[in-house]
C-alpha cells in the first residue's frame, strides 16, 4: 500500500465522524446557473431539451445559451433562448458577441431579444470565425462594430436596461499583454455597466480565490461567479484548456491517465473531482456556481444535489380520514 494510505486499526468510529459528516449536503443559500450550447441538428436538439428538462427542477438563477465563433450560431442561439422563454419557467440569458457585425446589426439583435422577453445578456468580445476558443485565430474588430466587450456592454445598456454578465479569466486571457492588463479590461467591462463576471473554468480553487482578491483590490465589486466544468471527456477538456489558457494540475492529469476508453470510470472520477472543487469553493465563501454543462445533465444534477440545490419537496398530504 502506498505511503500515506495506511489505516490504523486503533482508530475508533468517532475518529472518522468529521469525514463522514463532510459528506452531508452543503448548507446555505447556494445559487446555480447553467450554460448550454445551441443544437446543430435534430438529434442534438433532442439531447439539449432532455438536459434542460432534467436540470430545470433545481430552479437555477438563469441558464445561458452560447454563441459560435464569428456569430456562426446566431439564429440557433436566438431560437433556443426564445424557446426556453416560451416553454419553461427558466430565466434565459443569450450570449452576444462583437464579431462580424456592425453596431446597428448587434443593436437590432439586442432589441429583438428584449422584445421577446429576454432581459439577460452574456456580453463577450467573441472569437474570430473558424476559431475554437480564446487565443485561436486573429481577432480584428469589425470596422463599424463594437470593438471589444466593454464597448458592447455600454452599447447594450443604451439599447435597454439589460442584466449583463461578462467573462473573467482567473489565469489570464491568452491574448492579454499581462495579468494586470487583463484585470484592467475586466474593470472596463464592469464600469460600462456589467452586473457580474463569470470566470473561465479552472480546477485549482486557490486560482479563483487569488483572482478574486486581486479584482477586489482593483475596485471590482460585482459578483465574480466561478465557472465549473465537470470533466466527462478529458481529451476534450485538454483541448479546451489549451485554447483558453486554463491550467491542468498534474494531479488531475494523473487521475484520468489510462482512462480514454473507460467512460464509466471517468464519470465516477469526474464526480469526485467536481464535488471536491465545489466543497472547497463553498468553504471559502462561494455561494454562486455557474456550470458549463456541455448539454449533459446527470453529473451537474448530482453536484447540485451535493450543494443542497434540489427540487422543492412536494407538500405532505393529509392522511385520509
N, C-alpha and C positions, 0 to 999 in steps of 0.2 A: 504493500500500500504506500502511496506517495506520502512524503513528509508533509505534515500539516493536516492530514485527513484521518489520523488515528483517533478513535474514540475510546475514552476511558470507561472501563466497566464500573468504576466507582461513582459515576455521575448519577444523580437521582432525577426523577421526572421533573422535579421543581427546577433543576438546573436548565432544562430546555423550555421552560414555560415562556420566557421572553421571546424565544424564537417562534414558538407555536402561536403566541398572541400576535406576532408581527404579520402572520398570515391572514389575520382578520381584515375585513374591508376597511379601507381608509375612511376616516370620518371628516366631515367638513363640507363647506359649501363649494363643491367642485363643479366647474362648468367645462363642458367639452364642445368642440366643434369638429366637423369632418370636411375633408376635401375629396371630391370626386373628379373624374375626367369624363368629358363627353364621349358617347359611344361612336365607333367608326362604322358599325354595321348593325343589322338587326339582332344578331346573337349577342353582341356587346351591349346593346340597349337592354336586352332582357337581363343580362348579368348585372348591369348597373341598377335596374329597378328592384331586383332581388336584394341588392346591397342596401339601397335606400330604405326599403320596407323592413329589412332586418334591423337597421340602426335607428329608425325613426322613433320606436317606443322609448328610447332613453332620453328623448327630448333635448337634443343638442341646442346650444345657443344659436347656432347657424350652421349651414352647410354651404360650401363654396364649390364652384364648378370651374375648372381650369380652361385655359386658352392656349391653343397650339402656337408653336413658333411662327412668327410672321403673321399672326392672326388667322392661321390655317383652319381653325375650328370655330370661327366666329359664329356662324349660323347654328352649328350644332350646340355650341355653348348656350346661345340665346334660347334655343328650343328646349334644352334640358332645364335651364333655370326657370323659364316660364312654366314648364310642366310641373316642376316641383311647387311653384307658387300656386298653381291651379288645383293640383290633385292631392296635396299633402298639407299638413299643418306645420311643416318645417319652414324656417326663415332662410330663404336662399340668398346667396351672395354671388355675384358674377365677376369673374376675372376680366380685366380690361387692360390692354397694353398700348404703348405708344407706337408700335412698329407698323410701318407700311400704310399709314393713313393720315390724311390731313386733319387739322383740328376740327373743321366743320363736320367731317365724317364721324370722328370719335364723339363729338358733342351730340350728333344725331343718334348714335347708338345709345349714349347715356340717357337721352331724353326718352328713347323708346323703352329702355329698362324702367325708368321712372313711371312712365305711363302704364306699364304692365305691372306695376305694384312692387318693383324691386327697389329696395331702399339701401342696399349694402353693396358696395363695390370693393373688390380687391384690386388696387391700382398698382401696376407694375410697369417697369420700362419695357420688358419683354425681350425675347431672343430673336436674332435675325432669322429669316426664312431658311429652313434646312438645318438649323441648329437643334441640338437635343438637350440643351441646358446652358446655364450661365457660363460665359467664358468661351463658348464654342461658336465660331463664326465671328465676323467683324460687324459690330453694331454701327449703324450710321443713321442719325436722326432723319426722319422724313423732312424734306425742305419746308413743307407747310404744316408740319405736325407738332406735337408736343415732344420736346427733345428728350426729357428724362422724367422719371416717375414724379418728382416734386412738381414739375410743370403740369403733369396730368392731374395730380391731386388738386392743385389750385384751379385748373380748368373745370374739373368735376364739381367743385364747390360753387363755381359760378353758374353751372347748369341747374343744380338743385342741391338741397341740403342732405346729400348722401352721408351715410355712415361709411367711412373709408378705412380699410385695412391696407397696410403696406408690408413689404418684405424686409427682413433684417438678417444679417449674416454673422452669426457668432464667431465664425472662423474666417471672416472677411471675404467679400465678393472677389471672385478670381480676377476681375478686371480693375479692381480698386488699386490706386497707387500705394496705399498703406492702410493699416487698420484705422488710423486716425482719420484719413480722408473718407473711408467707408462710413465711419461713425458720423462725420460731418454731413454726408449725404443723407443718412437716416434722419438726422435732425432737421434738414431742409424739408424732408417729406412731412415730418410731424408739424413743423412750423407752418407748412402750407395748408394744414387742416386735417391730417390723418388722425384717426381716433385710436388706432392700436397698431402695433407691429407684430407680425407673426414670423418666427425665425425659420430659417432653413433647418433641415434635420441635422442632428448631432447625436452622438452616443455617449459622450462623457458629460454628466451633469455639471461638473466643475467648469466646463467650457461655457455653458449657459450662464452660470452664476457670475463668472468673471466678466462676461459680456454685459450683463445687466448692471453690474457695479460700475463699469466704465460708462455706460449710457446714462445712468443716473448722475454721475459726476459731470456729464456734459449738459445737464439740464433737460434730459429727455424723461418726461414724467408719465407718459401714457403706458398702458399695459403692454408688456413685451411677452407674448404668449409663446411658449416653446412648441415648435413643430416636431411631432413624433412620427417616425417612420418605422412601423413594425417590419422586421426582416423576414420575408417569406421566401425570397429568391436572392441569395447572397451575391450571385454573379451579377444580377441586375443592380443591386444596391451598390456594388463596387463601381459600376458604370456611372450611376447617379452621383456618387461621391466624387469621382474624378471630374465630372462635369461642373459641379458646383463648389468645389474646394472643401468639402467636408472630409474630416479625417476618419479613418477606420482604425480604432485602437487595436494593438496586437492581440489582446485577449479576445476581441470579437472575431478577428480573422481565425484565430486558433479554434474557437468554438465551432465554427462552421466548416473547418477543414475536413475534407473527405466525405462531405455530405451532398455533393452536387446531384447525386441520383437517389437521394433518400429524403423525399419530401416530407414524410411523416415525422422523422426525427428533427428536420429543420424547423418544422412548425412548433414542436414542443420546446426546442431551444429558443426560438423566437419569442414564444410566450414568456419564458423565464426572463429573457433579456429585457423586454419592454416593460414587464411588470416591475423589475428591479429599478429600471431607469425612472419610471413614474413614481415609485416609492421614494427614491432619493430626492427627486424634484419636490414631491409633496412635503417631505421632511424639511426641505429648505424654504418652505412657504408658498410654493406654487399651488394655485387653485384653478388655473385655466390651462387646458391642454388642447392642442389642435392636432388632429390625426390625419396623416396622409394615407388614405385607405387603399389606394390603388384599385378601387372598386371591389375590394374584398372585405367582407363584413365580420367573419367569425372571430378573428383574432382581436380586432378593435372592440367588438362587443364584449369579449371576455375581459379585456383590460378595463373597460368602463365598469364592468361588474366589480372588479377588484377595487376600483376607485370609489365605489359606492354610488355610481351613477347608474340607476336602474329604472325600469319601467315602474310607474306608480302602482302600488298594490290596490287590488280591487277591494272595495269596501266589504267588510264581513256581513254576511247575510244573517238576518234574524232566524233562529230555529223555528220551524213550523209549530204552531200551537197544537 
